[in-house]
């Protein structure tokens, strides 16, 4: 019994880690990597379906997004830009192009 519980716990933890990697990939518009991970992922059906729906939506929206939005996820960005990407951004800050950790305007 305890071996079965431990195996189930490990399976759940692996699913959570996989879902986390897929979510991060999707949030960075890395659609190719997200697709590959989804194809190989051993995650619950409902979670897989949700990720596939998000991936489909992002593919549909990507051509309409300005390059400046997509550039912030480019691996070739400078270290300073990468550091700024990790700070939380409010919608208004994103629209204004400024970064802020408290949700107040930098301008």
MOLINGI-V611205 format. One record per pair of residues at least 24 apart in sequence whose ideal C-beta (glycine too) atoms are under 10 Angstrom apart, sorted by the first residue. I is the first residue (numbers start at 1). J is the second residue. If there is no record, write none. Layout:
# MOLINGI-V611205
I_J + I_J
This chain:
# MOLINGI-V611205
11_42 + 11_43 + 12_44 + 14_41 + 14_42 + 14_43 + 15_41 + 15_42 + 15_43 + 15_44 + 15_47 + 16_43 + 16_47 + 18_42 + 18_43 + 18_47 + 18_51 + 19_43 + 19_44 + 19_47 + 19_48 + 19_50 + 19_51 + 22_47 + 22_48 + 22_51 + 22_54 + 22_55 + 23_51 + 23_54 + 25_51 + 25_55 + 26_51 + 26_54 + 26_55 + 26_57 + 26_58 + 27_54 + 27_58 + 27_73 + 28_70 + 28_72 + 28_73 + 28_74 + 28_75 + 28_85 + 29_58 + 29_59 + 29_61 + 29_62 + 29_65 + 29_69 + 29_70 + 29_72 + 29_73 + 29_74 + 30_58 + 30_73 + 30_75 + 31_55 + 31_56 + 31_58 + 31_59 + 31_62 + 34_58 + 34_59 + 35_59 + 68_97 + 69_94 + 72_97 + 72_99
